[in-house]
Amino acid sequence: MKYLFFDIECSVVSKNAAKICAFGYCLTDEQFHILEKEDILINPQGSFHLTDRKGTQGLVLPYKYADFKKYPTFVEKADKIYGLLQDSDTLVIGHATMNDVKYLNLESKRFALPSFSFAFADTQFLYMNRIGEFSRQFGLGAIAEELGVEFVAHRAVDDAYATMKTAEAMCKAEGGATLPQLIEKYEITLGRIENYEIEQTTSTAYVAYKKEQERKKEEREKRKVEFHNFADKAKRKRAKEGLLKGKTICFSHPVEQETERAKRLLLAAFGEGAYLTYRAEECDVYVCLEGESGPRLKSAQNRARILTTEEFSAYLGIED
């Protein structure tokens, strides 16, 4: 079996378009000996307009953009790319591969070409399974740095090479296992593209993680509803006078999740004449846990007094 590590760069990416300007690949045998390595540069037939994930900061590719007009088009290079990806004796691998597969799908549709048809692995997903961390993604640069791999970011062939070196490092760390053995060990199901439909890579551990996240989400929602229902009833006994007369309080979401504590604080606040709001930007007093951060807290800081639950309890003269 051969391994095909690949990476794609585009001149522009949007929801419905991804104009490919570079297809870099590194073809190896199972011992990671390089058989072929190439940066296929492509005329994207359009201008370059690149942004980061937030859609603001410009992304600069390490190429001379003016040169791309002289390169072949995607259609002219299609046979080569289809042949590399669809070879039955080759395992296709990328980093965050889903993105690149989406780009290929959009380009095949753009030029009315047949759908790509191949299975693919993902070094990022393999890394996440190895360390048991699915709450965030890991960039190629971060993983490569950890594993001592140097490369030029966003040059497609260098990204492909770095992807290969990270895969090789993971295999060595597992006693010289092959990539298929690692994929089997972590019970990973390969992603697939066929008939213009794409299936993401998944694994037993990832499915379990998603189920646990859904359980936690349902539990948070249950606690939220419980607190809100309690507040609707308790506000009917709000005092007309007190330390918080005319003041509106708001609890952070983590405080609301500590339901019994939140109930005690709310009853005490109502006993001092406070009103309750769920909109942080409208409150006079924002109650949160020690060390909290985030946009909701920042929104409250524009006008409110920020107190921890301990500080709020002391202000009201009750035990936390």
N, C-alpha and C positions, 0 to 999 in steps of 0.2 A: 504493500500500500504506500501511496505517496501522500504528503500533506501539502495543501495549497493555502498559504497564509496570504490574505489580500487586504487591501485598504483602498478606499475611494475618496477622492476630493472632488468638490463641485464648485462651479463658478457662482451658483446661486441655489439656494434651497428654500422652498416654501411648502405649503401643505400639498399642493398639487403639481409641483415641479422640482426637479433636482437635475440640473444640467452638469453631467459628469465631465470633468476636465482632466482627471488622472486616475488610472487604474494601476495601482502598484501591487506586485505580487512576488512571493518568494516560494518556490516549489522545492520541497525537500523529500528525502526518503525518510523512513521511520527512525533513523538515527540522527535526523536533523542535518544531514549533509545537503548542502545547497545544490540543486540540479539546474535551476534557472532562477534568475532574479532580474526583474525589469520594471521600469516605470513607463507605462504606456500613456503617453500624453495625447489628449484628445481636444479637438476644437469644439467647445461647448455651443458654438453658434449663438453667442449672446455675450453680453457684458458681464463683468465680475461685480457681484454685490453680496458681500459676506458679512454676517453678524454672528455674535455669540449666541448662547442659548436664550438670553434675555432679549435678543433682537436689537441690541443697542451697539455695543462696542464692535468695531470692525475687526474681522479676522483676516490676517495677512498670510497668504500662502508663500512658501519659499520658491516661487517661480517668477519669471518675467511674463506678465500677463499679455503683453503685446505679441509674444512669440506664438501664442496658441492659435492664431488665425491660420498659421501655416501647417498645423498638424491635421491628421486625418479626423474625420467625424466619428461619432459613436457607431454609426451604421457601418462605416468602412472598417472599424475594428471589432465589430460584433462577433464575427466568426471566431476570432482569436479568443475573445472573452468567454463566449458560450462554451468553446472547447475546453478551456481551462477549468471552468466551474462545473461542467457537467460530465467530466471524465469519471466513469464508473469505478475506477481504481484509485480515486483520490478523495481524501477527507478534506473538506473545505472548512477553513477556520478564519475568524476575524476577531477583532476586539470591539465589543458593543456591535456585534455583527448585524443585528436587526436594522440598524440605521442604513448600513451599506446595501443590504438586501432591498430595502425600501427604495433606495436610489436607483438600483438596477431595475426594479419593477416599474418605476415611473418613466425611466428612459425607454424601456421596451414598449410601453404603451405610447409614449410620445412619438416614436418612429414606427408604430404599428408592426413591431417585431413579435415573434412568438414569446410566450412566457418562459422565463427561466425555470428550470426544474432541477433542483439539487437540495440535499440536506446540508446543514451547516452547524458547526460548533462555535463556541464563543469563549475566548480566554478570560474575559472579564467575569462571565458567569461561572466558569470553572474556578477561578480564584475565589469568588464569593462563596461557593460551596465548600472549598477547602478550609476557609477560615470561619465558616458558619455565620457570615454577616450579609444580610439582605436588606438592611434598612437604608443603605446608600450605595451609590455606584462608585466605582474606582476607575479613574482615568488611566490610560495607557502610560502616561508619564509617571504617575505615582507608583504604579506597579513596577515599571521598568527601573525606576530609581531605587526602589527597595531591593530589586534583584540584581542591581549593578549593570543594567543595560543602557548604553548611550545611543542616542539617535537624534535626528533632526525632525522635530514635531511638524506634522502636516505635509511633509513630503511623502507622498503615498507609498513609494517603495521602501522608504526608511521606516514608516509606521508598520508596514507589513513585516519587515525584518525584525523590528522590535517585538512585534506580536509573536513571531517565531521564537525569539530568544526567551521571552517570558514563558512560553509554553515549554520550551526545552528545560528551563530552570525549574519549573514545577514538576516536570517528569523526573529530573535528577533528584529533587528533594523527596520524591516518593520512591526512592530506591531504584531509579532507572526504569520506571514503568513507561509503557508506550501511552500515547494519547488515548487510544481506544480503551486501554485498561483503566486510565484515570476516569474517563467518562463513565465506564461501567461501575467503577468503585463508588462514585458519588451519585449513582443512579440518575444520570442526566439523560434526558430525551432530547435528541437533536432537533433543531428548528428545521423548517422546510418551506420552500417556495414551489408552488405548482399551480398552473391555471390562474396566474396572477394573484393567488391567495397565499398569505404568509402566516406560518405558525411559529411562534416564539419558542426558544429553548426553555425547558423546564426541568424540574428534578423533584424527587421525593421530599427533600429537605425544604425546597422552596415552596412547594404546595402546602406543607405543614406550617411554614412561616406565614403564608397568606391566610390560612385558616385561623391561626392564632391572632393575627392582626384584625381579622374580621370579628372574632370573638371579643377582643378588647374594645373594638369600635362599638359593638352592640352594648357592651357593658357600660361604656361611657355615655352612650345615648340613654340608656335606662336610668343612670344616675342623674343625668341632666333633666330628664322628664320628672323624676321624683322630686328634685329640688325645685323646679319651676312650679309644680303642682302645690308643693308645700308653701311656696312664696305667695301664690295666688290666694291661699286661704289665710295665711298669717298676716298679710297686709291689711286685712279688714280690722285688725286690732291695733293698727299703728297709732302711737300716741301723738297728740297734737302739739305737745311741748317737749323740750329736751335738748341735749347737747347737739343733736343733728337736725334740729328744726329747720326746715327749708332746704336741707342738703340732700343730694342724691348720691347713693353709693352704688358701686358696681364691683362684683367679685370676678376675679380671673377664672378661666375655665378650670385650671387645676384645683383652685379652692372649691369651686362648685362640685368637683369630683369627690372631695372629702366631705361627703354629704352630711354626716352628723355634725361635724365642726361648722360647716356652712350654715346649717339650721340654727345652731346656737348663736352664731354671730349675727345672723339675720334677725332673730327674735330680739336680741339685745339692741340692734340698730333701730328696729321698728319701735322699740320701747323708748327710744330717745328721739322719736319724731322723724326718722329718715325715710326717704323714698328709695325705691330700688329701680335700677335700669339695667338692661343687658347690653347697652351700647356704651362702650368704654369712652368714646369721644363726648358723651353727654354728662358724665358723672363729675361730682365734686370731690369724692373720695374713692380711690381705687384700691381694693384690698387684694393682695397677692401673696404668694409664698416667697420666702427668702431665695434670692438668686434667679428669679424668673426674668425672662427677656422676651423679645419678640415684638411684632407690629402692634398687637393689642395694647401692650404696656406703653409703647411709644405714643400711641394715639391718646391714651389717658394722660400722659405726661404733659401734653399741650395745655391742659387746664386744671387737672385734678391734683389733689394731695395723694401721694403714694404711700401706703402703709402696708407692712407685712401683717399677717394674721396675729402675730404676737403683739405688735404695736397697736393694732386696732383693738384687741382684747384689753390691753392696758388702758387705752383711751376710754373705753366703755366701762372699765372697772370690773371686768369679769375674768374668770380663769379661762385660759386658752384650752 
